[in-house]
Each structure stands twice: as C-alpha cells, then as structure tokens.
Amino acid sequence: MERKIFLKKSLGLIGISAVVIDACKKDASGTDSGSDSGTTTGDCIVTPTEVEGPYPYPEGEINNPLNRADVTGGQTGVPLTLTLTVVNANNNCAAVENARVDIWHCNKDGYYSGYANQNSSLGNKSYLGETWLRGYQPANANGEVVFTSIYPGWYSGRATHIHFEVFVDNVLKKTSQLTFPDSVSDVVHVSSLYAAHGVNPTRIIQDNIFGNSATDLANETATISGSVTDGYKASLTIGIAL
C-alpha cells in the first residue's frame, strides 16, 4: 500500500510543459521515460503518486458504497465522460481487470460533497450528507472504467483537477490526481453555468501538485476532446506496479 501524505499548502512556480503522452510508450530514443515519482518498469510508466487531498469519501474510501458510473448527482455543468484505464506496469501494460477506481472532484463552483465550511469566491457553504461527484467502479476486462460527470470547477490555489485512487483486492495501489489543459478549462469556465465563478487564476505551472516534472505532468494530464456545447470526453491511462 502506498503511503499517503498531507496536502501541500505552499504553491511555487515551476517551469513545466503540457505535453500529453500515453502511459505505455517509450521516448524517441527508445529508452524508458519516467521520473522519480513516475517510474518505469519495462515498457510501462507507473503513474506518479500525488497527495489524496482534503475531500475523500467522508467515512473512508474503502467504506465508500457509491459503486456507480454516473456520479453527477444532480449537479449542473458541462458534461464530461471520463475513461480511466488501469494497467500493470510490471506486466507490459496488461489490463488490470476488477481494479477498483474511485474518483471525486468539486462542482462547477468549487465545492465538494460531504463536507462543511468550504470557502469559495461564492461564499462559505456546507454539503454534509451529500454524495455528488464521487463514486467508484470495478474495471472491466480491458482495465477500463467510464464515469459520467461534469467538467470540474476550481478552488483557490489549485489547478482544475480530479482525484482518483486505485485498489486491487481491497489494497490501495495508487493515489493520484489528473488535470486538464488550461486552454480547455478556460473555455469551460467562462461558459454560462460557470461564469459566476469565472476562470481559474491558478495555472497548472503554479500548482505544485502537478509541478514535480514535465514527465509527471504529461502522465497526469487527460487527453480530451469535445466542446462546451457537446460536452467533453477525457481519458487517462493509470499505470500501477503489481
């Protein structure tokens, strides 16, 4: 089980590039790509580990009863279909069937379900007892889970992101976060449903969760397509070491 650490509170400017690469490719030289936190085994990249953050399922992730594909829970926003694929970096990126993938993220205004006393530019609010925009699924034979949600909003000091964890046989194997290109988030956040909160002032390069290295960021940035009108489809491959 990977050790979790507390949320970092200091933000620093670190130069990184927003290159999106697949989690199971080598670099142009034919050698394995990676970094200290996004290590490689064979041809595969182990997804970097990041902090869990302050808003996981309130009763503990392993006790989360929310096995569901649609996590929208009545929240309004630009539709987002998120496909996550879990692969075994110790076995040539073989799909990890039945891996459990948990996700959670804030709503369009920057608030999480299940927690009280949350501050945003839209005021202090409490959503105790609510469970929207969080849930889990077991991966299919291709290692895939597909969630129906909305594009996340943002809160102070963080780039736009989604938290996720991967369990295998009830053992936590990966805690991390994914993000989206700032250019896409900027378009979403000025659309009608998000306009009251506005554009996220924290760029990805200002967020030290994603700022460890360009390689880490590349393996934590979702591939995304779509539009505000039609909704977005995003995907990410999650490499774990089994």
Backbone as a ProteinNet text record, in pm:
[ID]
protein_1_A
[PRIMARY]
MERKIFLKKSLGLIGISAVVIDACKKDASGTDSGSDSGTTTGDCIVTPTEVEGPYPYPEGEINNPLNRADVTGGQTGVPLTLTLTVVNANNNCAAVENARVDIWHCNKDGYYSGYANQNSSLGNKSYLGETWLRGYQPANANGEVVFTSIYPGWYSGRATHIHFEVFVDNVLKKTSQLTFPDSVSDVVHVSSLYAAHGVNPTRIIQDNIFGNSATDLANETATISGSVTDGYKASLTIGIAL
[TERTIARY]
84.6	0	88.1	55.4	135.4	103.2	204.5	186.1	128.6	22.5	-36	32.7	35.8	93.8	-6.2	17	-77.3	-68	-178.1	-184.7	-81.2	-0.7	95.2	20	67.7	-4.8	67.6	194.9	268.3	271.9	250	249.6	372.3	439.2	556.2	548.9	618.7	623.6	734.3	695.7	791.7	767.7	870.6	853.5	828.2	714.4	679.7	612.5	609.5	540.6	417.3	317.4	189.3	182.1	282.7	285.1	205	114.5	34.6	88.1	130.8	178.4	104.4	103	38.3	124.8	60.4	134.1	208.9	199.4	265.6	353.5	425.9	514.4	655	752.8	890.1	915.4	1025.7	1058.7	1124	1154.3	1201.1	1332.6	1411.2	1539.6	1525.9	1402.6	1378.9	1402.4	1439.9	1458.7	1334.1	1322.7	1203	1198.9	1080.1	1060.6	1018.9	1037.3	988.9	1062.8	1028.1	1091.7	1085.4	1134.3	1134.8	995.6	892.7	758	678	720.2	655.1	752.3	784.2	889.3	845.6	943.3	913.3	952.3	878.9	915.1	887	990.7	970.6	930.1	826	779.9	678.1	642.8	529.2	572.7	493.1	518.5	423.2	476.8	394.3	345.3	216.4	159.3	213.8	253.9	306.3	206.1	257.2	174.1	161.2	39.7	15.6	-64.4	-76.3	-149.4	-297	-357.7	-500	-584.8	-543.4	-620.8	-719.1	-789.4	-869	-1011.4	-1059.3	-1202	-1234.7	-1170.8	-1210.2	-1346.1	-1394	-1522	-1516.7	-1613.8	-1602.8	-1584.4	-1639.9	-1629.7	-1509.9	-1422.4	-1308.1	-1333.7	-1234.6	-1255.2	-1295.5	-1235.7	-1264.4	-1408.9	-1472.1	-1612.2	-1709.3	-1656.9	-1740.4	-1841.4	-1971.9	-2072.4	-2116.6	-2056.2	-2107.4	-2051.7	-2088.4	-2049.1	-2142.6	-2095.9	-2182.7	-2100.5	-2157.4	-2092.7	-2125.9	-2248	-2291.2	-2278.4	-2182.4	-2158.4	-2214.5	-2289.8	-2335.6	-2416.4	-2508.6	-2584.7	-2665.6	-2711.5	-2793.1	-2716	-2582.9	-2502.7	-2506.6	-2516.5	-2518	-2376.7	-2353.1	-2222.6	-2208.7	-2096.2	-2068.1	-2043.4	-2115.8	-2099.9	-1956.3	-1913.4	-1780.1	-1792	-1742.4	-1729.2	-1582	-1550.9	-1412.1	-1383.2	-1289.3	-1246.7	-1108.3	-1097.2	-970.1	-936.3	-812.7	-769.2	-654	-671.2	-569.9	-487.6	-354.6	-264.9	-155.4	-101.2	4.8	140.4	213.2	343.1	448.6	420.4	513	482.1	382.3	341.9	305.3	394.9	378.7	245.7	202.9	78.7	-44.4	-42.5	-160.7	-274.1	-394.9	-511.6	-530.5	-571.6	-596	-747.1	-801.2	-944.9	-983.7	-1100.2	-1157.4	-1082.7	-983	-926.7	-1038.9	-1043.7	-1146.4	-1089.2	-1159.4	-1114.3	-1215.3	-1170.1	-1251	-1214.5	-1314	-1287.8	-1370.5	-1323.6	-1403.2	-1348.7	-1439	-1396.7	-1501.5	-1462.8	-1552.8	-1655.9	-1760.4	-1862.7	-1819.4	-1907.2	-1872	-1831.8	-1875.4	-1846.6	-1730.4	-1669.1	-1551.8	-1578.3	-1696.8	-1730.7	-1736.5	-1706.2	-1714	-1835.5	-1893.1	-1999.1	-1940	-2022.7	-1984.5	-1911.4	-1883.1	-1801.6	-1866	-1837	-1888.7	-1780.8	-1821.9	-1729.7	-1628.7	-1678.1	-1592.4	-1603.5	-1487.9	-1485	-1458.6	-1524	-1506.6	-1535.8	-1509.3	-1545.7	-1696.2	-1769.9	-1916.1	-1966.5	-1875.2	-1915.2	-1883	-1911.3	-1888.6	-2013.2	-1993.8	-2109.4	-2078.8	-2186.5	-2176	-2257	-2195.8	-2267	-2255.3	-2266.7	-2265.6	-2379.3	-2349	-2451.4	-2477.8	-2417.3	-2438.7	-2322.2	-2349.9	-2250.8	-2224	-2265.5	-2246.1	-2097	-2070	-1936.6	-1831.8	-1874.4	-1783	-1843.4	-1757.1	-1803.4	-1689.3	-1720.4	-1617.1	-1679.3	-1591.5	-1631.2	-1519.8	-1556.7	-1456.4	-1424.4	-1297.7	-1256	-1303.6	-1335.8	-1377.7	-1256.1	-1278.2	-1169.5	-1058.5	-1088.6	-988.2	-922.1	-954.1	-899.2	-965.3	-1081.1	-1144.5	-1260.9	-1271.6	-1392.3	-1432.1	-1562.1	-1611.4	-1710.2	-1677.9	-1763.5	-1834.6	-1959.6	-2035	-2037.2	-1989.8	-1980.1	-1997.7	-1949.3	-1942.3	-1798.1	-1764.8	-1630.6	-1612.1	-1501.1	-1483	-1466.2	-1508	-1474.6	-1337.9	-1321.2	-1191	-1207.5	-1102.9	-1098.7	-958.9	-945.9	-826	-699.4	-597.3	-466.1	-442.5	-545.2	-531.3	-573.1	-497.1	-541.2	-664.6	-737.8	-857.8	-816.4	-884.4	-834.7	-943.1	-911.1	-994	-902.9	-947.1	-874.1	-912.1	-815.7	-850.7	-761.4	-815.7	-742.1	-774.2	-677	-693.5	-666.6	-761.2	-747.9	-744.7	-661.4	-660.7	-674.9	-780.2	-808.7	-815.8	-882.6	-903.7	-776.2	-670.1	-543.8	-518.8	-493	-467.4	-335	-339.6	-220.5	-177.6	-266.1	-229.2	-322.3	-261.4	-333.3	-275.4	-358.6	-306	-417.7	-386.1	-480.8	-455.7	-559.3	-543.3	-589.5	-536.1	-571	-603.8	-639	-677.4	-597.7	-577.8	-508.5	-578.6	-500.2	-558	-646.1	-606.7	-682.6	-825	-842.8	-977.2	-1054.6	-989.9	-1056.8	-1102.3	-1019.7	-1055.7	-1182.9	-1198.2	-1319.2	-1441	-1427.6	-1539.7	-1578.2	-1479	-1506.1	-1561.6	-1565.8	-1634.8	-1770.5	-1806.9	-1938.1	-2046.1	-2170.2	-2278.7	-2292.5	-2281.1	-2303.1	-2188.2	-2071.3	-1952.3	-1915.4	-1978.7	-1934.5	-1932.8	-2023.2	-2027.7	-1898.3	-1835.3	-1708.3	-1590.3	-1602.8	-1502.6	-1384.9	-1283.8	-1165.2	-1078.1	-1024.9	-933.7	-805.1	-771	-649.4	-520.8	-530.6	-412.2	-383.1	-274.4	-231.6	-168.3	-164.4	-103.9	40.6	114.2	254	267.6	157.6	159.8	113.6	75.4	21	129.2	182.1	294.7	254.8	126.2	83.9	126.2	112.4	145.8	282.6	355.4	476.2	606.5	602.9	727.3	820	762.6	841.8	749.1	805.2	725.6	673.8	753.9	710.3	593.1	600.6	488.2	361.2	369.4	251.8	195.3	283.4	237	155.8	192.2	121.7	6.4	-21	-134.9	-233.2	-204.9	-293	-379.7	-509.3	-601.4	-598.3	-612.8	-637.9	-785.3	-817.4	-955.5	-997.9	-1124.1	-1182.5	-1327.4	-1383.1	-1522.2	-1539.5	-1650.9	-1683.7	-1781.7	-1798.2	-1895.9	-2035.6	-2065.9	-2198.7	-2225.2	-2129	-2148.5	-2099.2	-2028.1	-1966.6	-1827.8	-1753.8	-1616.1	-1599.7	-1504.1	-1460.9	-1313.7	-1281.2	-1143.1	-1100	-970.1	-918.2	-778.3	-744.9	-611.8	-581.1	-456.7	-409.5	-337.4	-374	-315.5	-226.7	-97.4	-4.4	22.9	3.3	33.4	131.5	203.7	301.9	247.6	222.7	171.5	275.1
-119.5	0	124.5	219.4	340.6	432.9	491.4	584.6	715.4	763.1	891.3	1002.7	1118.4	1233.6	1346.5	1443.1	1553.1	1648.4	1718.8	1815	1924	1945.8	2055.8	2187.9	2285.2	2412	2526.7	2509.1	2617.6	2595.8	2703.5	2695.5	2765	2704.6	2764.4	2757.3	2846.3	2845.8	2753	2651.1	2554.8	2541.1	2559.2	2552.3	2410	2386.8	2254.7	2270.5	2163.3	2166.5	2081.5	2115.6	2044.7	1944	1858.4	1755.3	1637	1585.2	1471.4	1348.5	1245.9	1122.9	1006.4	895.4	775.7	713.5	650.8	596.2	468.7	419.3	293.7	310.8	423.3	445.8	478.2	448.7	489.8	623.2	688.6	813.9	788.8	896.5	884.5	808.8	806.4	738.1	588	542.7	400.6	354.4	448.1	413.4	448.2	392.6	415.3	557.4	621.8	754.7	742.8	850.6	847.9	945.9	945.5	1032.5	962.1	1028.1	965.4	923.3	1004.9	971.5	904	915.1	846.6	746.3	641.5	548.3	453.7	381.9	288.7	147.4	52.6	-87.6	-148.1	-196.3	-244.9	-131.5	-152.8	-52.4	43.8	27.2	99.6	203	306.3	412.7	397.6	396.8	397.1	539.7	557.4	690	752.7	878.9	944.2	940.6	926	933.2	1078.8	1117.8	1252.7	1243.5	1356.1	1358.3	1328.9	1268.9	1237	1363.8	1465.8	1588.8	1585.4	1694.9	1709.9	1657.2	1606.5	1576.6	1437.2	1330.2	1195.9	1159.1	1038.3	996.6	1011	1081	1117.3	999.9	882.8	768.8	678.7	723.2	641.7	573.9	580.8	535.8	389.3	304	161.9	132.3	223	207.4	279.1	331.9	405.4	310.3	334.2	244.9	286	389.6	452.4	387.6	262.6	191.3	235.3	327.3	383.6	446.5	441.2	500.3	648.3	685	825	888	979	1042.2	1183.6	1224.3	1363.3	1406.4	1324	1352.9	1480.7	1519.6	1639.2	1768.4	1762.7	1883	1928.3	2058.3	2113.2	2150.6	2142.4	2175.9	2119.2	2143.8	2089.4	1939.1	1855	1710.1	1664.7	1567.1	1507.6	1356.5	1286.9	1142	1109.9	1044.5	1018.9	868.9	829.8	690.4	674.7	588.8	560	413.2	387.8	252.1	214.7	108	64.1	-47.8	-29.4	-129.9	-165.6	-285	-334	-303.2	-211	-171.1	-279.7	-381.1	-493.5	-608.4	-587.6	-693.9	-635	-551.8	-498.9	-428.3	-355.5	-277.9	-366.5	-485	-571.1	-506.1	-517.8	-462.3	-526.1	-445.3	-495.2	-504.6	-621.2	-642.5	-640.3	-581.7	-573.1	-478.5	-405.6	-298.6	-200.4	-157.2	-61.2	80	166.3	304	399	476.3	579.4	715.7	800	938.9	1032.3	1156.4	1262.3	1395.7	1491.6	1625.7	1729.1	1855.2	1963.4	1991.9	2064.2	2103.2	2228.9	2282.8	2396.9	2519.9	2526.8	2643	2619.1	2500.5	2474.3	2407.6	2348.4	2282.5	2130.8	2058.4	1913.3	1868.1	1756.7	1697.2	1635.7	1630.1	1559.2	1639.5	1768	1846.9	1982.3	2032.2	2161.9	2268.6	2395	2508.3	2516.6	2511.3	2524.6	2667.1	2727	2864.6	2872.3	2962.8	2989.4	3137.3	3185.2	3324	3343.7	3233.1	3239.5	3221.8	3221.4	3216.9	3085.1	3080.7	2961.9	2873.9	2744.8	2656.2	2520.1	2448.9	2315.7	2217.6	2102.3	1997.4	1864.7	1869.5	1748.7	1656.1	1527.1	1429.1	1410	1493.3	1480	1403.1	1339.5	1246.6	1269.9	1382.5	1405.5	1418.6	1384	1394.2	1311.4	1194.6	1097.4	957.9	858.4	721.9	633	505.6	412	308.7	239.2	128.8	23.6	-104.1	-206.4	-203.1	-220.4	-215.4	-339.8	-322	-434	-514.5	-607.2	-694	-617.3	-497.2	-411.6	-316	-331.8	-243.6	-106.7	-93.3	37.5	60.1	184	234.8	362.2	384.9	503.5	574.4	697.2	776.5	886.1	909.7	1023.4	1129.2	1249.9	1354.5	1491.2	1593.8	1727.5	1775.2	1870.3	1927.4	1998.7	1973.1	2034	2184.7	2248.5	2388.1	2396.8	2491.2	2508.4	2574.5	2566.2	2639.1	2696	2788.4	2871.2	2788.6	2822.7	2763	2636.6	2583.9	2458.9	2473.7	2406.9	2392.1	2302	2306.1	2223.4	2075.9	1990.6	1853.8	1758.2	1629.1	1520.9	1428.4	1390.2	1296	1153.5	1061.5	920.5	829.6	713.1	608.3	474.4	384.1	250.8	146.6	54.8	-56.3	-187.1	-279.7	-415.4	-510.8	-591.9	-683.6	-609.4	-493.4	-409.5	-349.7	-350.6	-288.3	-166.1	-52.6	70.4	59.9	77.3	66.9	200.2	294.8	423.4	533.3	643.1	766.5	875.7	943.5	1047.4	1143.6	1231.5	1329.7	1347.3	1387.7	1420.6	1563.2	1622.6	1759.3	1770	1889.9	1917.4	2037	2047.2	2164.5	2293.5	2392.7	2521.1	2580.2	2560.8	2619.4	2566.1	2437.8	2379.7	2430	2429	2477.2	2621.8	2703.6	2845	2861.6	2779.8	2786.2	2744.6	2635.9	2588.1	2690	2747.7	2831.3	2969.9	3005	3129	3099	2971.6	2936.5	2968.8	2967.7	3024.9	2965.1	2834.4	2773.3	2798.2	2832.2	2851.2	2997.8	3085.7	3225	3297.9	3261.4	3331.4	3312.5	3198.8	3170.5	3216.7	3205	3258.2	3165.9	3221	3145.9	3116.2	2997.8	2959.2	3041.1	3120.6	3202	3121.9	2998.4	2915.4	2832	2865.1	2787.7	2657.1	2558.8	2430.9	2449.8	2541.3	2561	2624	2673.5	2730.9	2631.2	2512.5	2412.1	2308	2306.2	2216.7	2069.9	2039.8	1900.1	1839.7	1916.7	1868.3	1917.1	1989.1	2054.6	1983.3	1852.9	1783	1773.8	1750	1742	1743	1772.5	1770.4	1630.4	1528.6	1391	1354.6	1391.9	1365.9	1430.7	1557.4	1628.7	1563.2	1519.6	1454.5	1330.4	1259.9	1137.6	1160.9	1286.1	1321.5	1413.1	1445.1	1531.4	1446.8	1459.5	1379	1421.5	1324.1	1352	1387.7	1497.2	1546	1599.1	1580	1632.8	1670.7	1757.3	1795.9	1945.8	1989.9	2132.4	2157.3	2284	2321.7	2280.3	2294.2	2260.4	2111.1	2032.4	1887.8	1808.5	1872.4	1801.2	1752.4	1703.6	1660	1511.5	1450.2	1314.6	1320.1	1265.7	1267.9	1126.5	1101.1	968.5	978.1	878.1	870.4	724.7	684.4	551.6	559.7	472.1	469.1	346.4	367.8	257.1	228.2	102.1	62.4	-54.8	-76.6	-184.9	-296.5	-411	-526.7	-637
0	0	0	-80.7	-87.8	28.4	85.9	196.5	146.7	213.2	177.9	255.2	197.6	264.5	265.3	354.4	365.8	248.3	223.6	114.7	133.7	28.3	32.2	27.5	104.3	111.9	45.7	15.4	-47.5	-196.4	-272.8	-418.3	-473.1	-569.7	-630	-778.9	-846.4	-991.7	-1036.8	-1111.7	-1163.7	-1311.9	-1392.1	-1536.3	-1581.2	-1647.5	-1698.5	-1831.9	-1908.9	-2037.3	-2029.7	-2107.9	-2105	-2217.2	-2225.2	-2327.9	-2278.7	-2360.2	-2321.7	-2390.9	-2313.4	-2373	-2313.3	-2384	-2334.8	-2226	-2128.8	-2014.9	-2047.7	-2169.8	-2206.7	-2327.9	-2340.7	-2454.3	-2407.7	-2494.5	-2469.7	-2536.8	-2496.3	-2559	-2695.1	-2766.1	-2903.6	-2914.7	-2810	-2813.8	-2797	-2760.5	-2740.8	-2599.3	-2511.2	-2371.3	-2293.8	-2174.9	-2096.7	-2043.7	-2052.4	-1997.7	-1852.4	-1774.9	-1638.5	-1551.3	-1421.1	-1323.6	-1190.1	-1084.7	-953.6	-910.3	-939	-896	-1005.2	-1130.4	-1240.3	-1297.3	-1221.2	-1257	-1367.3	-1422.7	-1530.2	-1491.4	-1545.5	-1534.9	-1671.4	-1738	-1873.5	-1964	-2043.3	-2138.1	-2077.5	-1953.3	-1896	-1793.9	-1782.9	-1686.2	-1568.8	-1447.9	-1328	-1305.3	-1298.4	-1278.4	-1150.5	-1156	-1035.3	-920	-800.9	-681	-637.8	-603.5	-552.7	-423.2	-354.8	-228.9	-251	-151.3	-158.7	-161.6	-87.9	-80	36.2	58.8	180.7	174.6	60.2	49.9	-2.6	47.9	4.9	63.9	35	92.1	243.6	305	446.6	542.4	510.9	602.2	572.6	483.2	444.3	311.6	223	84.8	75.3	157.1	147	187.1	260.3	301	208	100	4.3	-60	-43.1	-101	-241.2	-297	-418.8	-544.5	-567.2	-689	-801	-884.5	-987.6	-1099.1	-1218.4	-1334.3	-1347.4	-1315.3	-1323.6	-1186	-1172.1	-1042.1	-1035.3	-1138.1	-1149	-1028.1	-984.8	-863.1	-868.7	-986.6	-999.6	-1015.7	-1016.9	-1035.1	-1181.1	-1200.8	-1336	-1379.2	-1508.9	-1563.8	-1702.8	-1765.3	-1897.2	-1882.7	-1958.5	-1943.7	-1969.1	-1889.4	-1903.6	-1894.2	-1995	-1990.3	-1970.4	-1859.8	-1822	-1826.6	-1911.2	-1921.4	-1860.2	-1762	-1697.1	-1721.1	-1762.9	-1793.7	-1701.9	-1623.7	-1528.6	-1591.3	-1590.3	-1648.1	-1547.8	-1563.7	-1476	-1537.7	-1478.5	-1532.2	-1516	-1437.2	-1421.7	-1517.2	-1604.6	-1696.7	-1832.3	-1886.2	-2022.1	-2044.8	-1946.3	-1955.6	-1972.8	-1915.8	-1919.8	-1841.1	-1893.4	-1826.1	-1689	-1591.3	-1455.8	-1435.8	-1467.9	-1453.5	-1306.4	-1278.4	-1143.8	-1050.2	-1100.3	-1017.3	-984.9	-862.6	-822.5	-834.3	-905.8	-927	-863.1	-767	-701.4	-758.3	-781	-819.9	-732.5	-720.3	-658.7	-706.2	-721.7	-763.7	-724.6	-734.3	-695.1	-804.1	-767.2	-864.6	-939.5	-1020	-1104.5	-1023.9	-898.2	-813.5	-716.3	-722.8	-639.8	-507.3	-487.1	-361.1	-378	-268.1	-265.3	-184.2	-224	-143.3	-16.7	88.1	208.6	313.9	286.4	378.6	409.1	528.3	572.7	563.4	579.9	592.4	479.5	357.5	240.6	186.2	161.4	114.6	-34.3	-100	-242	-262.6	-383.4	-413.5	-405.6	-405	-396.8	-254	-156.9	-17	51.1	182.4	262.9	257.7	222.2	209.1	269.8	305.3	362.1	278.8	250.2	176.4	249.9	382	463	420.4	413.8	381.2	234.1	147.9	4.2	-58.6	-172.2	-228.7	-376.7	-431.4	-573.4	-610.3	-734.1	-795.2	-721.1	-677.7	-620.9	-639.6	-653.4	-671.2	-717.1	-736.3	-782.3	-874.8	-948.5	-1034.3	-1038.8	-1059.9	-1090.1	-1238.7	-1272.2	-1412.4	-1487.4	-1614.2	-1697.7	-1744.9	-1837	-1882.7	-1952.1	-1999.6	-2063.2	-1964.5	-1836.9	-1735.1	-1730.3	-1795.1	-1810.2	-1714.2	-1669.9	-1604.8	-1677.7	-1690.8	-1760.4	-1669.1	-1632.7	-1545.1	-1624.2	-1590.1	-1641	-1532.5	-1566	-1465.6	-1533.3	-1467.3	-1526	-1519.1	-1602.7	-1600.1	-1466.5	-1395.7	-1262.9	-1269	-1161.9	-1140.5	-1073.8	-982.2	-918.4	-782.9	-701.2	-575.5	-557.9	-468.2	-456.5	-439	-518.8	-505.8	-584.1	-650.8	-723.4	-869.3	-957.1	-1095	-1097.4	-1204.6	-1219	-1222.5	-1142.6	-1126.5	-1079.9	-1090.2	-1036.8	-956.3	-837.9	-754.2	-792.4	-781.6	-800.9	-716.9	-686	-617.6	-682.4	-678.5	-736.7	-629.4	-611.4	-518.1	-596.2	-553.8	-608.7	-491.4	-493.3	-382.3	-249.9	-254.8	-136.3	-79	-155.5	-113.1	-200.6	-137.7	-212.6	-286.8	-419.5	-502.3	-563.8	-571.3	-631.4	-582.5	-539.4	-508	-595.4	-671.8	-759.4	-799.9	-892.1	-943.6	-1092.4	-1163.5	-1304.9	-1327.8	-1432.5	-1466.7	-1614.6	-1657.9	-1795.2	-1847.4	-1977.6	-2029.9	-1986.8	-1946.2	-1906.6	-2016	-2141.4	-2252.1	-2257.7	-2223.6	-2221.8	-2099.9	-1984.5	-1862.9	-1878	-1940.7	-1958.3	-2040.3	-2142.4	-2225	-2144.3	-2069.5	-1988.4	-1882.3	-1818.1	-1701.4	-1733.9	-1861.4	-1899.3	-1961.5	-1972.2	-2025.7	-1922.4	-1964.8	-1885.2	-1745	-1730	-1599.6	-1502.3	-1553.4	-1470.3	-1452.2	-1525.2	-1535	-1401	-1309.2	-1180.4	-1101.5	-1119.5	-1051.9	-1137	-1269.2	-1360.7	-1385.2	-1453.8	-1492.3	-1369.7	-1366.5	-1258.2	-1268.9	-1166.8	-1174.8	-1155.9	-1104.6	-1082.1	-1205.8	-1273.7	-1389.7	-1343.2	-1430.3	-1394.3	-1347.5	-1410.7	-1371.4	-1233.3	-1177	-1042.9	-936.6	-978.7	-888.3	-860.2	-736.6	-709.5	-700.3	-700.4	-707.1	-840.5	-946.7	-1080.5	-1127.9	-1044.6	-1089.4	-1061.5	-1029	-997.4	-1116.9	-1235.2	-1357.5	-1476.8	-1593.7	-1716.2	-1745.2	-1714.4	-1738.5	-1649	-1521.8	-1432.4	-1484.7	-1519.5	-1567.7	-1692.7	-1782.1	-1904	-1873.1	-1768.5	-1732.3	-1636.2	-1605.6	-1521.5	-1593.6	-1718.6	-1797.3	-1888.1	-1872.4	-1951.7	-2098.4	-2186.4	-2327.1	-2338.8	-2405.8	-2403.5	-2539.2	-2569.6	-2692.4	-2664.8	-2749.8	-2735.3	-2732.2	-2676.5	-2671.6	-2558.4	-2526.2	-2423.9	-2467.1	-2593.8	-2644.7	-2640.5	-2685	-2696.9	-2577.5	-2486.5	-2376.2	-2413.9	-2315.4	-2337.1	-2305.5	-2376.7	-2347.6	-2310.8	-2195.7	-2147	-2111.5	-2123	-2091.2	-2032.4	-1952	-1893	-1863.5	-1890.3	-1852.8	-1720	-1626.1	-1494.4	-1482.4	-1471.6	-1456.7	-1309.7	-1267.3	-1130.2	-1135.6	-1027.9	-1021.4	-934	-993.4	-920.5	-913.9
[MASK]
++++++++++++++++++++++++++++++++++++++++++++++++++++++++++++++++++++++++++++++++++++++++++++++++++++++++++++++++++++++++++++++++++++++++++++++++++++++++++++++++++++++++++++++++++++++++++++++++++++++++++++++++++++++++++++++++++++++++++++++++++

